[in-house]
Amino acid sequence: MESRNKHDEAPDGTISAKRNLGKSQQELLRLIKQLSEIRGEMIQFADKYASSLHNLDPAYDESAKNLLHYLAFRRHDLRVLQSELAELGLSSLGRSESHVMATIEAVLQTLSQLADFPVQLTDGADALDFKSARKLLENHTKALLGPLPKGRSVHIMVTMPSEAADDYGLVLGLVNNGMSCMRINCAHDDREKWIRMIENLRRAVEGAQAALQGADGSGRTEAAHRTGGAGPAGEEGAPAARRLRPRHRAGAPLAACVRCVRAAERGGRQSAGR
């Protein structure tokens, strides 16, 4: 049986921090440098696009800034970095969406202690802390989807298949079985089908007081998503996407979004749905 090196353990039997968990100081400093550079890019990116937040509801200011930080953060291939941080028992950054800057800074502070190297974080990142981020997420979720259904800890969003346009029973069954949010993927089908899905949802919620409906462009090609077309990718004369503004109504957590498609047809614009 091999004897233990007395320097590998602290007097109380715990592993000594001197081992740096298998990383040399140079490796730790490299991680600090890499994370510090990413953090700096996040701050610059948020500053660059700060003007785009001027017309935002003040209730979403902090969340919007966090989103800008996160977009800058995800521009990097983080797989190797995440693996190295996990080896040190630190956050792999994989669950940082709602408080990305605070997560980066917490990891930097820990690396600083391990490397015995001071890290200065005084350049005004103005980040959400963990508790505030969790509270904002809870508040925004409740404002959008309403209170959680009794006996459930989550809302249920269901992406509609094409059949939902003509199968009222399918939509009714989803509502009766707990669907909180209908999602219409505008990369598929066409506006006539989207409108029929909405009409089926309206019929279903009349007696169930259940659902928020929405349409988004997830799944579109990069070009189609950025140019605003809401029809199938490549379709000639596809209708333009329209921002949805859900509104509350009495007796339901959130009213159905009634304007989901805006048609841009030859000879002028025509509203395609209410």
DOKOLLO-620335 format. One record per residue: residue in three letters; residue number from 1; z, y, x of N, C-alpha, C in turn. Coordinates in steps of 0.001 Angstrom, whole numbers, plus 500000, padded with zeros to 6 digits. Atoms other than C-alpha are relative to their C-alpha. Layout:
DOKOLLO-620335
- aa	i	n_w	n_v	n_u	ca_w	ca_v	ca_u	c_w	c_v	c_u
- ALA	NUM	Z	Y	X	Z	Y	X	Z	Y	X
...
end
This chain:
DOKOLLO-620335
- aa	i	n_w	n_v	n_u	ca_w	ca_v	ca_u	c_w	c_v	c_u
- MET	1	500000	498802	500855	500000	500000	500000	500000	501239	500884
- GLU	2	500120	498805	499159	498955	503322	501399	501156	500949	499752
- SER	3	498926	499019	500140	501671	505855	502091	499417	501348	499633
- ARG	4	500464	498681	500391	501374	509281	500595	500307	501013	501081
- ASN	5	499765	498898	499067	501015	512319	502757	500980	500967	499359
- LYS	6	498961	499152	500585	504114	514409	502209	499519	501409	499698
- HIS	7	500518	498659	500252	501974	517544	502300	499168	500060	498725
- ASP	8	500825	500023	501196	499959	516394	499274	500812	500218	498738
- GLU	9	499166	499837	501177	502922	516704	496936	501053	501078	500243
- ALA	10	498902	499041	499966	505348	519464	496161	501299	499235	499837
- PRO	11	498717	500693	500086	509073	518611	496225	500280	499368	498653
- ASP	12	499696	500555	501320	509153	517996	492465	499023	498904	499595
- GLY	13	500931	501087	500287	506312	515439	492668	498670	500443	499443
- THR	14	501271	499524	500524	503528	517644	491336	499030	500230	501151
- ILE	15	501014	499807	498972	500246	518087	493183	500072	501432	500517
- SER	16	499895	498673	499402	500361	521014	495584	498732	500802	499772
- ALA	17	501149	499116	500196	498128	523987	494886	499242	500220	501292
- LYS	18	500663	499773	498719	497305	524070	498601	498711	499195	500127
- ARG	19	501207	500824	499913	494715	521360	498021	498817	500665	499314
- ASN	20	501057	499277	500698	492710	523787	495833	499114	499084	499177
- LEU	21	500692	500925	500890	491707	520852	493680	498662	499543	500558
- GLY	22	501212	500534	499390	489098	519642	496147	498977	501029	500408
- LYS	23	500945	498944	499638	487385	522996	496702	500546	500793	501186
- SER	24	499608	499144	498888	487443	524928	499942	500056	501445	499518
- GLN	25	499949	498596	500384	488170	528630	499879	498602	500599	499902
- GLN	26	501366	499474	500048	484512	529334	500618	499318	499616	498699
- GLU	27	500589	500421	501272	483479	527308	497570	500578	500790	498841
- LEU	28	499375	499207	501046	485976	529138	495417	499478	501431	499998
- LEU	29	500533	498642	499904	484751	532489	496704	498563	500074	499487
- ARG	30	501380	500045	500522	481185	531451	495904	500016	500015	498464
- LEU	31	499897	500009	501447	482208	530711	492314	500427	501368	499466
- ILE	32	499560	498661	500398	484004	534053	492098	498829	500976	500051
- LYS	33	501155	499109	499854	480907	535852	493364	498983	499764	498874
- GLN	34	500981	500323	501024	478631	534025	490928	500450	500493	498624
- LEU	35	499490	499551	501299	480836	534707	487912	500092	501520	499920
- SER	36	499912	498534	499983	481392	538335	488953	498632	500627	499784
- GLU	37	501360	499481	500185	477634	538900	489137	499546	499835	498556
- ILE	38	500349	500221	501410	477137	537365	485691	500731	501005	499123
- ARG	39	499215	499030	500771	479926	539547	484326	499386	501397	500115
- GLY	40	500614	498691	499822	478304	542644	485823	498715	500144	499201
- GLU	41	501237	499958	500777	474974	541775	484203	500301	500126	498507
- MET	42	499613	499914	501408	476718	541318	480863	500368	501430	499622
- ILE	43	499600	498617	500264	478233	544802	481087	498775	500911	499982
- GLN	44	501207	499177	499941	474899	546363	482091	499109	499786	498778
- PHE	45	500832	500329	501160	473059	544571	479289	500561	500663	498743
- ALA	46	499374	499370	501172	475566	545790	476679	499834	501512	500040
- ASP	47	500187	498558	499869	475340	549343	478035	498557	500403	499673
- LYS	48	501421	499708	500201	471536	549227	477949	499650	500060	498518
- TYR	49	500351	500086	501414	471426	548304	474263	501080	500570	499082
- ALA	50	498919	499422	500812	474507	550204	473097	499468	500911	498902
- SER	51	500536	499069	500997	472348	552748	471277	499515	499286	498748
- SER	52	500482	500747	501158	471050	550006	468986	501114	499700	499012
- LEU	53	498855	500290	500865	474571	549683	467524	500485	501229	499241
- HIS	54	499492	498756	500562	474911	553306	466401	500056	499986	498471
- ASN	55	500035	500006	501463	473999	552615	462769	500702	498790	499401
- LEU	56	499314	501204	500455	476094	549487	462538	501289	500359	499268
- ASP	57	498698	499842	500654	479025	549208	460154	501083	499888	501071
- PRO	58	498956	500032	498962	482067	550037	462327	500806	498704	500023
- ALA	59	499237	501254	500045	483713	546798	461193	499393	498937	500909
- TYR	60	500679	501010	499189	481149	544922	463290	499730	500460	501430
- ASP	61	500263	499463	498665	481167	547074	466434	500396	499018	501103
- GLU	62	499520	500877	498938	483270	544719	468543	499229	498684	500024
- SER	63	500756	501251	500065	481443	541632	467336	498593	500186	500551
- ALA	64	501348	499740	499509	478081	543224	468088	499988	500128	501524
- LYS	65	499907	499879	498545	479180	544135	471604	500182	498623	500644
- ASN	66	499811	501356	499509	480364	540566	472103	498695	499223	499965
- LEU	67	501298	500669	500091	476955	539341	470939	499092	500418	501156
- LEU	68	500806	499543	498872	475232	541510	473548	500479	499348	501301
- HIS	69	499463	500683	498817	477561	540109	476220	499541	498546	500037
- TYR	70	500352	501417	500058	476787	536587	475050	498513	499783	500275
- LEU	71	501438	500124	499749	473013	537128	475056	499705	500103	501499
- ALA	72	500192	499863	498554	473190	538309	478667	500528	498771	500729
- PHE	73	499374	501183	499391	475469	535403	479562	499095	498773	499899
- ARG	74	500812	501193	500214	473127	532785	478093	498618	500090	500633
- ARG	75	501266	499919	499268	470165	534061	480096	500042	499168	501274
- HIS	76	499829	500762	498765	471564	532029	482988	500045	498499	499712
- ASP	77	499823	501446	500052	471284	528302	483599	501394	499711	500547
- LEU	78	498585	500093	499648	474992	527516	483628	500464	498573	500290
- ARG	79	499573	501399	499946	474970	523737	483972	500771	499658	501266
- VAL	80	499301	500315	498753	475965	523488	487631	501339	500725	500052
- LEU	81	498762	499216	500025	478536	526271	487285	501023	499368	499063
- GLN	82	499084	500612	500964	480047	524622	484216	500606	498717	500554
- SER	83	499504	501248	499417	480337	521308	486035	501052	500278	501069
- GLU	84	499042	499671	498936	482095	522926	488996	501311	500532	499434
- LEU	85	498780	499484	500616	484544	524770	486766	500796	498874	499343
- ALA	86	499314	501136	500630	485319	521575	484861	500723	499156	501035
- GLU	87	499350	500759	498931	486108	519842	488148	501326	500633	500416
- LEU	88	498778	499289	499664	488757	522485	488707	500994	500046	498834
- GLY	89	499138	499976	501172	490237	521921	485264	499954	501309	499253
- LEU	90	500134	498700	500643	489012	525332	484103	499037	499911	498825
- SER	91	500932	499943	501112	487077	526353	481033	498577	499835	500511
- SER	92	501410	500160	499629	483476	525186	481234	499130	501058	499339
- LEU	93	500686	498871	500644	482541	528303	479201	499185	499570	498791
- GLY	94	500823	500510	501089	481023	526103	476496	500471	500408	498612
- ARG	95	499486	499597	501320	483229	527434	473674	500373	501482	500008
- SER	96	499623	498601	499772	483196	531086	474616	499290	500979	499072
- GLU	97	500884	499135	500776	480850	532432	471929	500681	501237	499406
- SER	98	499372	498883	500711	483343	534610	470065	500798	500922	500904
- HIS	99	499207	499170	499073	485080	536011	473159	499517	499750	501430
- VAL	100	500616	500426	498748	482699	535529	476055	500527	500782	501201
- MET	101	499530	499220	498859	483884	538405	478264	501429	499630	500360
- ALA	102	498616	500383	499741	487541	537479	477881	500067	498644	500700
- THR	103	500026	501320	499360	486700	533891	478852	499602	500114	501466
- ILE	104	500446	499801	498619	484805	534971	481970	501128	500593	500841
- GLU	105	498955	499325	499236	487648	537235	483033	501210	499101	500216
- ALA	106	498885	500928	499822	490301	534577	482447	499701	498989	501101
- VAL	107	500385	500954	498954	488379	532117	484631	500001	500680	501365
- LEU	108	499996	499255	498734	487896	534771	487321	501419	500208	500517
- GLN	109	498614	499789	499573	491619	535504	487381	500596	498713	500563
- THR	110	499483	501278	499510	492427	531813	487812	499384	499633	501343
- LEU	111	500653	500255	498714	489848	531396	490569	500585	500893	501088
- SER	112	499398	499070	499050	491348	534441	492248	501325	499455	500526
- GLN	113	498722	500578	499585	494764	532748	492307	499787	498782	500896
- LEU	114	500259	501197	499197	493334	529489	493639	499502	500346	501401
- ALA	115	500589	499616	498717	491402	531246	496408	500873	500969	500779
- ASP	116	499146	498989	499384	494212	533692	497170	499165	501202	500409
- PHE	117	500927	498905	499740	491627	536428	496863	500020	500918	498784
- PRO	118	499893	499102	501153	492104	539530	494662	498636	500298	499373
- VAL	119	501211	499655	500743	489496	540192	491983	500296	501232	499161
- GLN	120	499814	498763	500738	489162	543690	490546	499135	499981	498739
- LEU	121	500726	499983	501271	488211	543852	486851	500286	501318	499291
- THR	122	499627	498672	500501	488512	547583	486290	498790	500860	499659
- ASP	123	501210	499205	500241	484941	548598	485431	499690	500154	498519
- GLY	124	500168	499618	501396	485478	549052	481706	499193	499056	499159
- ALA	125	500747	500939	500835	484144	545864	480128	500400	500122	498531
- ASP	126	499537	499767	501372	486244	546672	477015	499731	498793	499115
- ALA	127	500330	501249	500672	486186	543067	475854	501014	499659	498920
- LEU	128	499100	500574	500990	487642	541388	472813	500919	498995	500677
- ASP	129	499120	501050	499499	490734	539383	473650	499900	498792	499072
- PHE	130	500154	501251	500725	491075	535817	472398	500530	500103	498562
- LYS	131	499406	499925	501340	493387	536548	469459	499197	500907	499084
- SER	132	500790	499072	500818	491378	539530	468233	498669	499383	499598
- ALA	133	501283	500636	500290	488148	537551	468470	500139	498956	498902
- ARG	134	499786	501012	501045	489542	534688	466403	500225	500650	498642
- LYS	135	499727	499320	501262	490811	537113	463772	498732	500610	499415
- LEU	136	501259	499426	500480	487468	538915	463555	499084	498926	499429
- LEU	137	500848	501089	500473	485621	535623	463189	500460	499523	498621
- GLU	138	499456	500416	501295	487925	534594	460349	499674	501033	498915
- ASN	139	500242	498946	500984	487543	537961	458600	498529	500083	499608
- HIS	140	501429	499898	500295	483762	538083	458910	499514	498787	499216
- THR	141	500400	501204	500728	483387	534500	457728	500427	500089	498542
- LYS	142	499507	499864	501367	485515	535201	454678	499210	501051	499233
- ALA	143	500777	498950	500660	483603	538403	453912	498612	499509	499619
- LEU	144	501350	500489	500251	480273	536573	454106	499969	498866	498990
- LEU	145	500064	501219	500793	481069	533248	452449	501105	499868	498964
- GLY	146	498906	500094	500939	484224	533949	450484	501127	499120	500531
- PRO	147	498877	500845	499566	487536	532092	450684	499562	498546	500130
- LEU	148	500300	501411	499862	487507	528477	451778	500276	499272	498685
- PRO	149	499728	500791	501199	487201	526019	448900	501314	499250	500135
- LYS	150	498727	500691	499994	490449	524363	447932	499844	498599	500588
- GLY	151	500026	501324	499404	491162	521302	450059	499014	499833	501131
- ARG	152	500962	500088	498896	488545	522149	452713	500321	501033	501044
- SER	153	499763	499053	498911	488824	523807	456104	498704	500599	500520
- VAL	154	501306	499492	499568	485086	524573	456437	499140	500310	498789
- HIS	155	501079	499815	500965	482152	525923	454474	498876	499035	500354
- ILE	156	501123	500920	499778	479080	523728	454076	498697	500744	499746
- MET	157	501325	499420	500136	475602	525146	454716	498978	498876	500023
- VAL	158	501023	501031	500082	472603	523042	453734	498626	500658	500106
- THR	159	501378	499528	499880	469042	523714	454908	499139	499265	498990
- MET	160	500748	500581	501098	466704	523143	452001	498754	499258	500477
- PRO	161	501272	500678	499776	463981	520496	452194	498959	500569	499040
- SER	162	501060	499493	500877	460634	521267	450573	500218	499587	498553
- GLU	163	499808	500519	501346	461649	519156	447574	500887	500897	499144
- ALA	164	499078	499147	500752	464292	521743	446611	499268	501024	499147
- ALA	165	500765	499047	500798	461521	523975	445253	499724	499463	498602
- ASP	166	500398	500589	501284	460718	521536	442429	501012	499012	499443
- ASP	167	498999	500970	500443	463798	519343	442156	501316	500725	499736
- TYR	168	498778	499283	500356	466498	521262	440300	501222	499111	500138
- GLY	169	498878	500924	499903	468696	518188	440209	500536	499875	501415
- LEU	170	499576	500063	498602	468765	518080	443999	500903	501181	500335
- VAL	171	499212	498801	499702	470024	521664	444245	501316	499981	499228
- LEU	172	498784	500075	500804	472509	521177	441400	500990	499013	500612
- GLY	173	499124	500987	499384	473873	518072	443086	500666	500531	501256
- LEU	174	499425	499423	498788	474369	519946	446367	501099	501004	499657
- VAL	175	499003	499018	500413	476207	522780	444606	501247	499302	499472
- ASN	176	498853	500695	500590	478399	520389	442633	500800	499209	501027
- ASN	177	499307	500772	498967	479268	518501	445819	500504	500865	501149
- GLY	178	499298	499150	499050	480497	521540	447711	499169	500875	500907
- MET	179	500802	499113	499156	477557	523409	449219	500474	501443	499824
- SER	180	499570	498608	500039	478770	526910	450110	498844	500962	500233
- CYS	181	501067	499099	499555	475540	528315	451516	498683	499252	500046
- MET	182	501353	500549	499920	471891	527549	450943	499234	500733	501094
- ARG	183	500828	499415	498943	469670	528125	453959	498554	499597	499763
- ILE	184	501428	500254	500146	465924	528455	453540	499339	500281	501342
- ASN	185	500670	499854	498708	463977	527875	456746	498583	500495	499762
- CYS	186	501297	499379	500264	461029	530259	456566	498911	499577	500977
- ALA	187	501056	500584	499162	459206	528306	459262	499229	498948	499217
- HIS	188	500624	501048	500802	458285	525873	456490	499671	500514	498611
- ASP	189	500389	499693	501379	456616	526038	453079	499410	501411	499894
- ASP	190	500547	498659	500217	455570	529400	451588	500891	500750	499025
- ARG	191	499088	499180	500793	457035	532239	449564	500148	499499	498575
- GLU	192	499875	500516	501355	456242	530632	446220	501067	498905	499927
- LYS	193	498983	501054	499977	458339	527607	447172	501388	500579	500266
- TRP	194	498696	499394	499724	461112	529786	448596	500590	500594	498724
- ILE	195	499534	499376	501230	461300	531680	445294	500463	498941	499007
- ARG	196	499576	501065	500908	461476	528435	443307	501339	499399	500445
- MET	197	498698	500459	499507	464334	527265	445563	501102	500946	499544
- ILE	198	499025	498988	500405	466148	530527	444798	500287	499890	498505
- GLU	199	499807	500115	501446	465559	530128	441071	500832	498765	499660
- ASN	200	499201	501203	500236	466956	526586	441183	501465	500228	500377
- LEU	201	498630	499704	499614	470011	527855	443036	500679	500874	498961
- ARG	202	499424	499129	501017	470562	530604	440468	500444	499198	498778
- ARG	203	499649	500836	501153	470502	528060	437683	501252	499179	500303
- ALA	204	498889	500889	499646	472924	525822	439559	501323	500749	500102
- VAL	205	498733	499285	499779	475485	528520	440393	500548	500611	498722
- GLU	206	499516	499405	501245	475698	529817	436835	501244	499285	499494
- GLY	207	498853	500737	500490	478107	527047	435972	500971	499578	501080
- ALA	208	499185	500517	498907	479501	526275	439415	500684	501085	500824
- GLN	209	499441	498892	499215	480279	529719	440933	500112	499619	501468
- ALA	210	499879	500619	498699	479386	528336	444318	499339	500693	501160
- ALA	211	500763	499937	498775	476698	529489	446603	499521	501375	500396
- LEU	212	500728	498892	499385	475378	532124	448889	498657	499438	500412
- GLN	213	501278	500485	499532	471720	531799	449512	499435	500966	501019
- GLY	214	500571	499144	498975	469788	533103	452440	498718	499420	500526
- ALA	215	501204	500477	499358	466559	532848	454288	499967	500568	501389
- ASP	216	500117	499457	498657	466021	533136	457985	498787	499411	500678
- GLY	217	501199	500415	499293	463298	532668	460514	500255	498990	501079
- SER	218	499712	500978	498952	464980	529971	462610	498906	498953	500042
- GLY	219	501011	501021	499857	462503	527523	463972	498604	500564	500160
- ARG	220	501320	499402	499819	459641	530012	464130	499614	499996	501455
- THR	221	500409	499803	498624	457546	530377	467214	500531	501348	500468
- GLU	222	499445	498751	499466	458735	533145	469535	499218	501198	499485
- ALA	223	500817	498856	500404	455810	535389	468633	500196	500318	498525
- ALA	224	499885	499762	501427	456111	534907	464886	501368	500572	499656
- HIS	225	498648	499520	500293	459854	535484	464904	500140	501470	500366
- ARG	226	499830	498622	499543	459579	538725	466820	499121	500977	499233
- THR	227	500880	499079	500695	456687	540165	464830	500340	500132	498539
- GLY	228	499494	499799	501342	458436	539652	461508	499298	499210	498918
- GLY	229	500644	500801	501021	456048	537294	459718	500959	498978	499442
- ALA	230	499076	500949	500612	457903	535107	457228	499293	498811	499392
- GLY	231	500723	501164	500483	455152	532680	456306	499937	498961	501083
- PRO	232	500148	501020	498971	454342	529453	458128	499289	500560	501216
- ALA	233	500547	499457	498759	453478	530137	461764	498485	499911	499994
- GLY	234	501442	499984	499897	449889	531184	462162	499287	500232	498687
- GLU	235	500651	499815	501290	449242	531668	458439	499440	501400	499885
- GLU	236	500648	498715	500158	446815	534460	457703	500685	500804	498908
- GLY	237	499404	499140	501002	448445	537379	455906	501384	499582	499559
- ALA	238	498657	500456	500365	451932	535894	455994	500873	501190	499612
- PRO	239	499145	498893	500424	454533	538027	454176	500997	500375	501066
- ALA	240	499050	499517	498998	456879	540138	456221	501410	499609	499631
- ALA	241	498598	500344	500247	460502	539120	456636	500756	501244	499552
- ARG	242	499204	498872	500476	463084	541274	454919	501462	499732	500283
- ARG	243	498575	500156	499722	466679	541857	455932	500745	499756	498692
- LEU	244	499222	500323	501181	469091	540318	453481	501313	500750	500026
- ARG	245	498739	499276	500105	472056	542322	452261	500802	499385	498849
- PRO	246	499221	500631	501066	474411	540026	450340	500956	500991	499362
- ARG	247	499067	499105	500681	476533	541776	447712	500900	499193	499073
- HIS	248	499017	500714	500808	479639	540737	445826	499724	500182	498515
- ARG	249	500038	499871	501444	479756	540067	442105	501261	499358	499444
- ALA	250	498792	500541	500617	482576	539283	439736	499832	498516	499726
- GLY	251	499994	501409	500342	483454	535624	439423	499402	499086	501038
- ALA	252	500560	500847	498951	481844	534396	442637	500383	500572	501347
- PRO	253	499641	499501	498673	482759	534605	446335	498996	500993	500534
- LEU	254	501028	499096	499505	479460	536233	447132	498770	499836	499135
- ALA	255	501183	500075	500845	476455	537096	445054	498828	499423	500763
- ALA	256	501219	500493	499374	473159	535446	445710	499212	501179	500540
- CYS	257	500881	498971	499452	470823	537433	447912	498745	500020	499143
- VAL	258	501075	500011	500977	468240	538557	445449	498663	500454	500568
- ARG	259	501278	499642	499387	465665	540038	447752	499848	499189	501267
- CYS	260	500107	500863	498830	464553	537364	450169	498622	500041	500618
- VAL	261	501352	500009	499454	460811	537821	450596	499307	501294	499609
- ARG	262	500773	498795	500282	458632	540877	450838	498547	499692	500332
- ALA	263	501400	500346	499746	454913	540305	450449	499252	501216	500518
- ALA	264	500897	498951	499498	452411	542328	452453	498588	499509	499746
- GLU	265	501291	500523	500404	449171	541657	450669	498921	501060	500176
- ARG	266	501121	499073	499887	445763	543197	450862	500072	501026	498865
- GLY	267	499989	498940	500972	445603	546521	449121	501360	500626	499780
- GLY	268	498684	499398	500136	449287	547319	449504	501098	498968	500025
- ARG	269	498834	500872	499972	452783	545887	449435	500402	499650	498576
- GLN	270	499583	500430	501326	454048	543879	446518	501284	499208	500129
- SER	271	498753	500756	499958	457557	542631	445890	499768	498614	499457
- ALA	272	500257	501382	500387	457506	538861	445722	501214	499314	499442
- GLY	273	498828	500700	500523	461024	538098	444618	501181	500934	499837
- ARG	274	498754	499264	500203	464243	539477	443276	501150	499037	500101
end
